Amino acid sequence: MMEGNEPEPAYFEGRIDEKIAFVPVRIAVLTVSDTRTSENDRSGDVLATRVADAGHVLADRKIVRDEKDLLVAQLRSWIDDAEIDVVISTGGTGLTGRDVTVEAHQAVYEKEIEGFAALFHMVSAEKIGTSTMQSRACGGVAKGTYLFALPGSPGACKDGWDEILRWQLDVRHRPCNLVEIMPRLTES
């Protein structure tokens, strides 16, 4: 309980320590779709805009068809690129036969970040109720690169970024964040 008249913080809202200098993270955005183009990629636009508005670097952006081998190749390319710290994909996390983003992500993960999926479902349930069970949003890490897979709707991308990733990709977030442990991700 907060003392005085201070409002309770939002459940997922982070606490930013303004005494710490912001560190921009280099983020690649991947749209997974058989139908999206650069002209109608609303979910990719949502992520690219939020990345830039937060002060991070949009290191790359691509649209790749729902083909596991193509997705794995793109993810590995970015994982091997020292200029990319984080990959956020949108699309292909559902239950249909063409939804293979999760399988592509899992093929490259060294470690899965189970907490990301749990948090995403908590946030999503507040917006869309039990329909959140149809998403297989996931997160992981490979060779020091964070990878997150969000559903293909602009709303899901807003929720994933606004409620989770913007906080965890800000080194000033307290009590802890993903950025401060980046140098240790490749430790043996």
C-alpha positions in Angstrom: 0.0 0.0 0.0 1.3 3.4 -0.9 1.6 6.1 1.8 -0.3 9.4 1.6 -2.3 10.2 -1.5 0.1 8.6 -4.0 -1.7 6.5 -6.6 -1.0 2.8 -6.8 1.3 2.0 -9.7 -0.2 0.1 -12.6 0.4 -3.6 -12.3 2.8 -3.8 -15.2 4.1 -0.3 -15.1 7.8 -0.1 -14.6 9.7 2.2 -12.3 12.3 4.3 -14.1 15.4 5.5 -12.3 16.1 8.8 -13.9 19.6 8.9 -12.3 20.7 6.2 -14.8 21.5 7.1 -18.3 19.3 5.7 -21.0 21.0 3.1 -23.3 19.6 2.7 -26.8 19.1 -0.9 -27.9 19.4 -2.0 -31.5 16.2 -3.7 -32.5 15.2 -5.6 -35.7 11.5 -6.0 -36.5 10.3 -9.0 -38.5 6.8 -9.3 -39.9 5.8 -12.8 -40.6 3.2 -12.9 -43.3 2.2 -14.3 -46.7 0.1 -11.2 -47.5 1.7 -8.1 -45.9 3.7 -5.6 -47.8 5.6 -2.5 -46.7 2.5 -0.5 -47.6 0.1 -2.5 -45.4 2.3 -3.8 -42.5 0.4 -2.1 -39.7 1.8 -4.3 -37.0 5.4 -3.8 -38.1 4.6 -0.1 -38.3 3.4 -0.1 -34.7 6.6 -1.8 -33.5 9.0 0.3 -35.6 7.3 3.5 -34.4 7.4 2.5 -30.7 11.0 1.4 -31.0 12.0 4.8 -32.4 9.8 6.8 -30.0 11.4 5.0 -27.0 14.8 6.2 -28.2 16.1 2.8 -29.5 17.6 2.1 -32.9 15.6 0.4 -35.5 18.5 -1.7 -36.8 16.6 -3.5 -39.5 13.1 -4.4 -40.7 11.9 -7.2 -42.9 8.8 -9.1 -44.0 9.3 -12.8 -44.5 6.7 -15.4 -45.6 5.3 -18.0 -43.2 8.0 -20.6 -44.1 9.9 -22.0 -41.2 13.2 -22.4 -43.1 13.1 -18.7 -44.3 12.3 -17.5 -40.8 15.1 -19.5 -39.2 17.5 -18.2 -41.8 16.5 -14.6 -41.1 16.6 -15.0 -37.3 20.1 -16.6 -37.5 21.3 -13.8 -39.8 20.2 -11.2 -37.2 21.6 -13.3 -34.2 25.0 -13.4 -36.0 24.9 -9.6 -36.6 26.8 -7.8 -33.8 24.7 -4.7 -34.6 21.4 -6.2 -33.5 20.6 -6.8 -29.8 16.9 -7.7 -30.0 14.6 -9.2 -32.6 10.9 -8.7 -32.3 8.7 -10.6 -34.7 5.0 -10.1 -35.3 2.7 -12.7 -36.9 2.6 -16.5 -37.2 2.0 -17.2 -33.5 -1.4 -18.7 -33.8 -2.7 -22.3 -34.2 -3.1 -22.8 -37.9 -1.0 -24.9 -40.2 0.8 -21.8 -41.6 1.7 -20.4 -38.1 5.3 -21.5 -37.8 6.9 -18.5 -36.1 7.1 -20.1 -32.7 8.8 -23.2 -34.2 11.3 -21.0 -36.0 12.1 -19.1 -32.9 12.4 -22.3 -30.8 14.8 -23.7 -33.4 17.3 -21.0 -32.7 16.8 -20.4 -28.9 19.6 -21.3 -26.6 17.3 -20.5 -23.6 13.6 -19.8 -23.6 12.2 -16.9 -21.6 9.0 -18.5 -20.3 8.1 -15.4 -18.3 7.6 -13.4 -21.4 4.8 -15.7 -22.6 3.2 -15.7 -19.1 3.3 -11.9 -18.9 2.0 -11.5 -22.4 -1.0 -13.7 -21.6 -1.7 -11.8 -18.4 -1.7 -8.5 -20.3 -3.7 -10.0 -23.2 -6.3 -11.6 -21.0 -7.2 -8.1 -19.6 -7.9 -7.0 -23.2 -9.4 -10.0 -25.0 -10.2 -12.5 -22.2 -9.9 -16.2 -22.8 -9.1 -15.6 -26.5 -5.5 -15.0 -25.4 -5.1 -18.8 -25.3 -5.0 -18.8 -29.2 -1.6 -17.0 -29.1 1.7 -18.7 -28.7 3.7 -15.6 -28.0 7.2 -16.5 -26.9 10.6 -15.2 -26.1 14.1 -16.5 -25.9 17.8 -15.7 -26.2 20.5 -17.0 -28.6 24.2 -15.9 -28.8 23.4 -12.8 -26.7 20.4 -11.7 -28.8 17.0 -11.5 -27.3 14.1 -12.8 -29.6 10.4 -12.1 -29.0 7.5 -13.3 -31.1 4.2 -11.4 -30.8 0.9 -12.0 -32.6 0.2 -10.3 -35.9 -2.4 -7.8 -34.7 -1.5 -4.2 -34.1 -3.3 -4.4 -30.7 -1.2 -7.3 -29.6 2.0 -5.5 -30.7 1.0 -2.4 -28.8 0.3 -4.6 -25.7 3.5 -6.5 -26.0 5.6 -3.4 -26.4 3.7 -1.0 -24.1 3.2 -3.3 -21.2 6.3 -5.5 -21.3 9.1 -4.8 -23.8 9.4 -1.1 -23.4 10.1 -1.6 -19.7 12.4 -4.6 -19.9 14.4 -3.0 -22.8 15.1 0.2 -20.7 18.2 -0.1 -18.6 16.7 2.4 -16.1 13.8 0.1 -15.3 13.8 -1.1 -11.7 14.1 -3.5 -10.0 15.7 -5.1 -13.0 15.7 -5.3 -16.8 17.0 -7.3 -19.7 19.5 -4.7 -20.9 21.7 -4.7 -17.8 22.3 -8.4 -18.2 23.1 -8.3 -21.9 26.9 -8.3 -21.4 26.6 -11.6 -19.4 24.3 -13.5 -21.9 27.2 -15.2 -23.6 29.1 -16.2 -20.4 30.2 -19.9 -20.0 
